[in-house]
Amino acid sequence: MLRRLVLRPEIGSLIGAVILFVLFAVSSTQFYSLPGISNWLDPASLFGIMAVAVAMLMIGGHFDLSAGVLTGTAGLATAVMTTQWGLNIWVALLVSLVLCLGIGFVNGYLVTRTGLPSFIITLATFLMLQGLNLAVTKLITGTVSVGGMSQVPYFETVRPLFASRISLFGVDFKIQILWWVLVVAIGAWVLAKTRFGNWTFAVGGDPVASRNIGVPAARTTITLFMGVGACAWLVGSLKLMEQTSVQTSQGFGEELIYIVAAVIGGCLLTGGYGSVIGAAIGALIFGMTSQGIVYAGLDSDWFKFFLGAMLLLAVLANQYVRRYAERSGR
């Protein structure tokens, strides 16, 4: 039982999360108060939604460097269509969802058809989206941001779904936390209980062998990229409805945080192994660290150092677990 527990991909991130919680709780009582918990669940939930999709893609053996900037594309598309073109907000949300799914499809299709590394394909997508977000927004609005969402017709019918708050003992928790829990539950169920989950592990472990036994590798890969697009749309919409505006720089650089969360959560860079629950815990570690440093009175400049240290420790731990698993299997 102990060996099976150690071999769980999320066990390392869980231990790390417990240690961090204890350290920050000792440093400040505000950290474990309900307002404090609400503060660090806020960033953790948004990063956690994307970490789930990125983790599933990494288990399938690929990366998506355009995931961060795609959240900005989703928000900008909805904002421009509603505030500038007068499109109904529900229709605009649907169109932006189709757009994000389409970008994910193109990424997956190019990866499967060309045989090029997903790193190269999505790096190109990242650069193109970054340029489009800036150039098209400036062309239409004359600025680098789009605001005024609160004045859009039917905005109040959409806001409760994406930007409402749930009061718990007098403390407000954003509804995006529930979206995070829902996405994690769906991702965990898909990987553990469905044929598609088996295909994901098979394609990430050995794409050639998986194709030889009848796994639809290309279709699985494309679907995983589209999953990243769907989660990017959700995060972009959550941010837009909460802030009622969007910047062209939104999401820039966040793709690295998603990958870090997935790796901390037990995903191997080589594919075929990982857990969306672990990725969610990795995002939780990010949220706790970002706010815990402030509560502990430490210089916030140390945050990136701690994040890098956690990544290095996670990679070393994952490497040890894999070697332990290989020895145990003999």
HELIX and SHEET records of a PDB file:
HELIX    1   1 LEU A    2  VAL A    6  1                                   5    
HELIX    2   2 ILE A   11  SER A   27  1                                  17    
HELIX    3   3 LEU A   34  ILE A   59  1                                  26    
HELIX    4   4 ALA A   67  THR A   83  1                                  17    
HELIX    5   5 ILE A   89  THR A  114  1                                  26    
HELIX    6   6 SER A  118  THR A  141  1                                  24    
HELIX    7   7 MET A  149  GLN A  151  5                                   3    
HELIX    8   8 PHE A  155  ALA A  163  1                                   9    
HELIX    9   9 GLN A  176  LYS A  193  1                                  18    
HELIX   10  10 ARG A  195  GLY A  205  1                                  11    
HELIX   11  11 PRO A  207  ASN A  212  1                                   6    
HELIX   12  12 ALA A  217  GLN A  243  1                                  27    
HELIX   13  13 GLU A  254  ILE A  264  1                                  11    
HELIX   14  14 VAL A  276  TYR A  295  1                                  20    
HELIX   15  15 SER A  300  TRP A  302  5                                   3    
HELIX   16  16 PHE A  303  GLY A  329  1                                  27    
SHEET    1   A 2 SER A 145  VAL A 146  0                                        
SHEET    2   A 2 VAL A 246  GLN A 247 -1                                        
SHEET    1   B 2 ARG A 165  LEU A 168  0                                        
SHEET    2   B 2 VAL A 171  LYS A 174 -1                                        
END                                                                             
